[in-house]
Amino acid sequence: MKIEVARELCTSVATCIAVAPGTFELDDEGIAIIKDIKGDDEKTILQAAQSCPVNAIILYDDNGKQIHPPK
């Protein structure tokens, strides 16, 4: 799984951190960043991405297909 955070979309709600604290954290600007790509299991990371109210977390499968947010 590949994870991207669209910095321009992040609004610092931090639900991703509440759901997957091993994977995400806020930087000095209050924007979500990836702390450890293997910090949580894939199911938890997907739940964290789905919890983002502005779809700032973009997930891709191992083949590069976008799995969240749905296209």
C-alpha positions as CSV (number, residue, x, y, z in Angstrom):
1,M,0.0,0.0,0.0
2,K,1.2,3.5,-0.8
3,I,-0.1,6.5,1.3
4,E,-0.1,10.1,0.3
5,V,-1.3,13.1,2.2
6,A,-2.6,16.0,0.2
7,R,-1.3,18.9,2.3
8,E,-3.4,21.4,0.5
9,L,-6.6,19.6,1.6
10,C,-5.7,18.7,5.2
11,T,-7.6,20.8,7.7
12,S,-5.9,19.5,10.9
13,V,-9.0,17.7,12.2
14,A,-6.6,14.8,13.1
15,T,-9.1,11.9,12.9
16,C,-6.4,10.0,11.1
17,I,-4.3,10.2,14.1
18,A,-7.1,9.2,16.4
19,V,-7.7,6.1,14.3
20,A,-4.1,5.2,13.2
21,P,-1.6,6.9,15.7
22,G,1.2,4.6,14.6
23,T,1.0,5.8,11.0
24,F,0.0,9.5,11.2
25,E,1.0,12.6,13.1
26,L,0.7,16.4,12.7
27,D,3.8,18.4,11.6
28,D,4.7,21.8,13.0
29,E,2.1,23.4,10.7
30,G,-0.7,21.2,12.0
31,I,-0.8,19.2,8.8
32,A,-1.0,15.4,8.8
33,I,2.1,13.6,7.8
34,I,3.1,9.9,7.6
35,K,5.1,9.0,10.7
36,D,5.5,5.3,9.9
37,I,4.0,3.6,6.8
38,K,4.0,0.3,8.8
39,G,2.8,1.9,12.0
40,D,-0.7,0.3,11.7
41,D,-2.2,-2.5,9.7
42,E,-3.7,-1.8,6.3
43,K,-7.3,-2.1,7.5
44,T,-6.6,0.5,10.2
45,I,-4.9,2.8,7.7
46,L,-7.9,2.5,5.4
47,Q,-10.3,3.4,8.3
48,A,-8.1,6.4,9.1
49,A,-8.3,7.6,5.5
50,Q,-12.0,7.1,5.4
51,S,-12.3,9.1,8.6
52,C,-10.8,12.2,7.0
53,P,-13.6,14.7,6.4
54,V,-11.8,16.2,3.4
55,N,-10.3,13.1,1.8
56,A,-6.8,14.4,2.3
57,I,-5.4,10.8,2.6
58,I,-5.0,9.0,-0.7
59,L,-4.3,5.3,-0.7
60,Y,-3.0,3.1,-3.5
61,D,-2.8,-0.7,-3.7
62,D,0.5,-2.4,-4.5
63,N,-0.3,-2.1,-8.3
64,G,-0.7,1.7,-8.1
65,K,-4.5,1.6,-8.3
66,Q,-6.2,4.3,-6.1
67,I,-8.3,2.6,-3.5
68,H,-9.3,5.7,-1.4
69,P,-10.9,8.0,-2.0
70,P,-12.9,6.2,-4.7
71,K,-12.6,7.7,-8.1
